[in-house]
């Protein structure tokens, strides 16, 4: 049966791989499809020239990304033509990485016969490149498909997400190789692939048990999920109601005896740090309760004499000053302009006009430093790692996923927070406007949760981390090492063929 499937046309095999990998992303809990989903595409690569590898890799990427991020079309923040165009643009761009991977795998395979052997290294390189620039989008890393398998993602403590990607591609190569061997040898090859699959699970369970023995919680945090729709929040006639609603939820949260209360991303329909009337009201409530408030809030300032706008977060503790963090990794098009104003349709395609921040600001509660990660930033392990290197001992992620309703987006987004927790063995607190709000412990387990479309408060204790993980200390050392090995092996294989 397997031989029959793999003998299909290259078009069919390419589309099959794209579909399998696309379906492996949350929330369908089909991550196991990624364990073998690339085997059809690897079969295509083994039969293709570099130009064909580029084309079929790109086609597989189009298929996979279309399934994985189809939810971009359901953004209620703009008209259907605009959000559909932005979705198509995202899919076209992200698929370029698949095309480049296909090109280099087939190029090396044609030249040396070792392209598939180097596929895990090449794919890891492409995975790593997705972290960089204003168009960075590591959200769709193959590693995200494994977020529901807690034991498997424990390796992120040492390798980050790119180690998970490397393992996935290596497993697919092993499964592909099984089909190439004579029937008597397939059993032995199958045992090897089985070991490659099982060992990370066994090691992962051991690491989960280790980190489940964390010290008693030291800080209690209350998360406010206000469940206010994005359009409702900015309706001028509803503005006072929004503040009253948040205030009432703050009072409910204060009754749970937390040391910090958190409101979600851009919770208030104003520039809170600049609006003295609104700020005084919030400060008064904070002083009365004695409980600091962390909230997402848009902000403005001046750079080079021009007024600029930021997506930010502030902490209000009753003192005269307000500490502010400005989001550094903006969502392409939705928050930042990618095109000059003279480009046709630039205004229609750019839904936001924020300026990125440039400081890794830490907040403090009970003299313990922590980082506030704003929404899209939670998908960028390199950025989070810099906050941890700066001294953060736990992470608070403030989010507004209300633009996408109950689509796959909030579930995929929440999965990223789980991986960040494992990378740094650090509590991650996620406060979302419309869900999913959650607490994650150092092993990545979700210890408390409030689902999509619900209003409420969840309060829990966390244990700040004081010891850096291997990934926290060394960052993407695994990835950098794999890149060096890729270059050295590529040169060696090429030299042998010469």
Long-range contacts (C-beta under 8 A, 24 or more apart in sequence): 2-179, 3-179, 5-40, 6-39, 6-40, 6-43, 6-179, 8-40, 10-44, 10-47, 10-48, 10-52, 10-56, 11-59, 13-40, 13-41, 13-43, 13-44, 14-40, 14-41, 14-44, 14-56, 14-59, 14-60, 14-63, 15-59, 15-60, 15-63, 16-40, 17-41, 17-44, 17-60, 17-63, 17-64, 18-59, 18-60, 18-61, 18-62, 18-63, 18-64, 18-66, 18-67, 19-63, 19-64, 19-67, 21-60, 21-64, 21-68, 21-142, 21-145, 22-63, 22-64, 22-65, 22-66, 22-67, 22-68, 23-67, 24-145, 25-67, 25-68, 25-140, 25-144, 25-145, 25-408, 25-412, 26-144, 26-145, 26-147, 26-148, 26-408, 26-411, 26-412, 26-415, 27-408, 27-411, 27-412, 29-148, 31-145, 31-146, 31-147, 31-148, 31-149, 33-145, 34-142, 34-145, 34-146, 34-168, 35-168, 35-171, 35-172, 35-175, 35-197, 36-171, 36-172, 36-175, 37-172, 38-168, 38-169, 38-172, 39-172, 39-175, 39-176, 39-179, 41-102, 42-116, 42-119, 42-172, 42-173, 42-176, 43-176, 43-179, 45-102, 45-105, 45-106, 45-109, 45-115, 45-116, 45-119, 46-109, 46-116, 46-176, 48-102, 48-106, 49-106, 49-110, 50-103, 50-106, 50-107, 50-110, 51-103, 52-106, 53-102, 53-103, 53-104, 53-105, 53-106, 53-107, 54-99, 54-100, 54-102, 54-103, 54-106, 55-99, 55-102, 56-102, 57-98, 57-99, 57-100, 57-101, 57-102, 57-103, 57-105, 58-95, 58-96, 58-98, 58-99, 58-102, 60-98, 60-102, 61-94, 61-95, 61-96, 61-97, 61-98, 61-99, 62-91, 62-92, 62-95, 62-98, 64-95, 64-98, 64-140, 65-90, 65-91, 65-94, 65-95, 65-140, 66-91, 68-140, 68-408, 68-412, 69-94, 69-139, 69-140, 70-408, 71-404, 71-407, 71-408, 71-409, 74-404, 74-405, 74-407, 74-409, 75-334, 75-403, 75-404, 76-230, 76-231, 76-403, 76-404, 76-405, 77-230, 77-334, 77-351, 77-403, 78-351, 82-348, 82-349, 82-351, 85-349, 86-333, 86-334, 86-349, 86-351, 89-333, 90-137, 90-332, 93-135, 93-137, 94-130, 94-137, 94-140, 97-126, 97-127, 97-129, 97-130, 98-126, 100-126, 101-126, 108-490, 108-493, 108-494, 111-493, 111-494, 111-497, 112-490, 112-493, 112-494, 112-496, 112-497, 113-497, 114-489, 114-493, 116-173, 116-176, 116-177, 117-173, 118-486, 118-489, 118-490, 118-493, 119-169, 119-172, 119-173, 120-166, 120-167, 120-169, 120-170, 120-173, 120-482, 121-166, 121-482, 121-483, 121-485, 121-486, 121-489, 122-486, 123-165, 123-166, 123-169, 124-162, 124-165, 124-166, 124-169, 124-479, 124-482, 124-483, 125-482, 125-483, 125-486, 127-161, 127-162, 127-165, 128-162, 128-476, 128-479, 128-483, 131-380, 131-381, 131-382, 134-330, 134-332, 134-336, 134-338, 135-332, 135-338, 136-329, 136-380, 137-332, 137-379, 138-379, 138-380, 138-381, 139-379, 139-412, 139-416, 141-165, 142-168, 142-169, 143-168, 143-419, 144-412, 144-415, 144-416, 144-419, 147-415, 147-416, 147-418, 147-419, 148-415, 149-201, 150-204, 150-208, 150-418, 150-443, 150-444, 150-445, 151-200, 151-201, 151-202, 151-203, 151-204, 151-205, 151-207, 151-208, 152-200, 152-201, 152-204, 153-204, 153-418, 153-419, 153-422, 153-444, 154-200, 154-203, 154-204, 154-207, 154-208, 154-422, 154-443, 154-444, 155-200, 155-203, 155-204, 156-419, 156-422, 156-423, 156-471, 157-207, 157-422, 157-423, 157-424, 157-425, 157-469, 157-470, 157-471, 158-469, 158-470, 158-471, 158-478, 159-471, 159-478, 159-479, 160-381, 160-385, 160-423, 160-471, 160-475, 160-476, 160-478, 160-479, 161-381, 161-419, 161-423, 162-476, 162-478, 162-479, 162-482, 163-478, 163-479, 166-478, 166-482, 167-196, 167-200, 170-196, 171-196, 171-197, 207-443, 208-443, 208-445, 211-425, 211-441, 211-442, 211-443, 212-441, 212-443, 212-445, 214-441, 214-442, 214-463, 215-463, 216-461, 216-463, 217-460, 217-461, 217-462, 217-463, 218-366, 218-368, 218-461, 218-462, 218-463, 218-464, 219-259, 219-260, 219-365, 219-366, 219-368, 219-394, 219-461, 219-462, 219-464, 220-256, 220-257, 220-258, 220-259, 220-260, 220-459, 220-460, 220-461, 220-462, 221-258, 221-259, 221-260, 221-261, 221-262, 221-396, 221-429, 221-439, 221-459, 221-460, 221-461, 221-462, 222-253, 222-254, 222-256, 222-258, 222-260, 222-261, 222-262, 222-457, 222-458, 222-459, 223-253, 223-262, 223-429, 223-430, 223-431, 223-437, 223-439, 223-450, 223-457, 223-458, 223-459, 224-249, 224-250, 224-253, 224-261, 224-262, 224-263, 224-264, 224-267, 224-431, 224-457, 225-264, 225-431, 225-432, 225-433, 225-434, 225-435, 225-437, 225-450, 225-454, 225-455, 225-456, 225-457, 225-458, 226-263, 226-264, 226-267, 226-433, 226-455, 227-433, 227-434, 227-435, 227-453, 227-454, 227-455, 227-456, 228-402, 228-433, 228-434, 229-402, 229-434, 230-400, 230-402, 230-403, 230-433, 233-266, 233-269, 234-269, 239-269, 239-270, 242-268, 242-269, 243-268, 243-278, 243-281, 247-281, 247-282, 247-285, 249-455, 249-457, 250-285, 250-289, 250-293, 251-285, 251-289, 252-457, 253-291, 253-457, 253-459, 254-289, 254-291, 256-457, 256-459, 257-459, 258-291, 258-459, 259-291, 259-292, 259-365, 259-366, 260-291, 260-292, 260-293, 260-294, 260-365, 261-291, 261-292, 261-293, 261-294, 262-293, 262-294, 262-295, 262-396, 262-398, 262-429, 262-431, 263-293, 263-294, 263-295, 263-296, 263-398, 263-431, 264-295, 264-296, 264-398, 264-399, 264-400, 264-431, 264-432, 264-433, 264-437, 265-296, 265-311, 265-313, 265-374, 265-375, 265-398, 265-399, 265-400, 265-432, 265-433, 266-296, 266-297, 266-298, 266-311, 266-400, 267-295, 267-296, 267-297, 267-398, 267-433, 268-295, 268-297, 270-297, 271-297, 271-298, 271-299, 271-300, 272-297, 272-314, 273-297, 273-299, 273-312, 273-314, 273-322, 273-324, 274-299, 274-300, 279-316, 279-322, 282-316, 283-316, 283-318, 286-316, 286-317, 286-318, 287-318, 290-318, 292-316, 292-317, 292-318, 292-365, 293-317, 294-363, 294-372, 294-396, 294-398, 295-398, 296-374, 296-398, 296-400, 299-324, 299-326, 303-355, 308-355, 309-353, 309-354, 309-355, 310-354, 310-355, 310-357, 311-335, 311-354, 311-374, 311-375, 312-357, 312-374, 313-372, 313-374, 313-398, 315-363, 323-361, 323-363, 324-361, 325-357, 325-359, 325-361, 325-363, 325-372, 325-374, 326-355, 326-356, 326-357, 326-358, 326-359, 326-361, 327-354, 327-356, 327-357, 327-374, 327-375, 327-377, 328-356, 328-357, 328-358, 328-377, 328-383, 329-356, 329-376, 329-377, 329-380, 329-383, 330-354, 330-356, 330-376, 331-375, 331-376, 335-376, 360-386, 360-387, 360-390, 362-387, 362-390, 362-391, 362-392, 363-396, 368-393, 368-394, 368-464, 369-393, 370-394, 370-395, 370-396, 370-464, 371-395, 371-396, 372-396, 372-397, 372-398, 373-397, 373-398, 373-420, 374-398, 374-399, 375-399, 375-400, 375-401, 375-413, 378-413, 378-416, 378-417, 378-420, 378-430, 379-413, 379-416, 381-419, 381-420, 381-423, 381-476, 382-475, 382-476, 384-420, 384-423, 384-424, 385-423, 385-424, 385-471, 385-472, 385-475, 388-424, 388-426, 388-468, 388-472, 389-468, 389-472, 389-475, 392-426, 393-426, 393-464, 393-465, 393-466, 394-426, 394-427, 394-428, 394-429, 394-462, 394-464, 394-465, 395-420, 395-421, 395-424, 395-426, 395-427, 395-428, 395-429, 396-428, 396-429, 396-430, 396-431, 397-428, 397-429, 397-430, 397-431, 398-431, 398-432, 399-430, 399-431, 399-432, 399-433, 400-432, 400-433, 400-434, 401-432, 401-433, 401-434, 401-435, 401-436, 401-452, 402-433, 402-434, 405-434, 405-452, 405-453, 406-452, 406-453, 410-434, 410-435, 410-436, 410-452, 411-436, 414-438, 418-444, 418-446, 419-444, 423-469, 423-471, 423-472, 424-465, 424-468, 424-469, 424-471, 424-472, 425-465, 425-467, 425-469, 425-472, 426-465, 427-462, 427-463, 427-464, 427-465, 429-462
